[in-house]
Amino acid sequence: MSEKFSYEKVKNDIWEVIKDKTDFIYEPSSECDVCIAHSDWEYEPEAFGDEPPTCNVHYEQDACRYFYPDSEYGVSDYSTPACVVGNWFVFEKFSPEDLNVSTWEELEGQGVRKIIEYSNLEVDDEAVEFLNLLQTNQDTGVSWGNAYEMAVAKTEGNDE
């Protein structure tokens, strides 16, 4: 992919991703019933019987997944809320090769900054900072709309 991703392009494209989902709030794994049940099972499996299902939103009951795994829930699609940056990856139609990985699974658990640093993409530093702030805000339970506004304000120096 030879396109350069400026802050303005990334900011505008992220808005296209979230504009109809500004009230979506990512639920941290510490509040996810599926993750809690699985963590309890891992802690004391003999007391809980068969392994419960794993979560399709959280990677290893911790980080937000960039993509839903292919499963009974379907394939990743930016119309389905999960990770805001993962939705942007899908919106931009990035391939695993664009992000310098063999499979999407290799991205899970990594920070946005690291993914972009090791990718084959040209992304402005300001755009990387914006994506990192957006992801951090999302991960703390801020709605996508508010996370976007906060990331824009901080990136543009208007966060006072």
Buried (B, 14 or more C-beta within 10 A) or exposed (E): BEEEBBBEBBBEBBEEBBEEBBEBBBEBBEEBEBBBBBBEBEEEEEEBEEEBEBBBBBBEBBBBBBBBBEEEEEEBEBEBBBBBBBBBBBBBEBEBEBBBBEEBBEBBEBEBBEBBEEBEBEBBEBBBBBBBBBBBBBBEEBBBBBBBBBBBEBBEEEEE
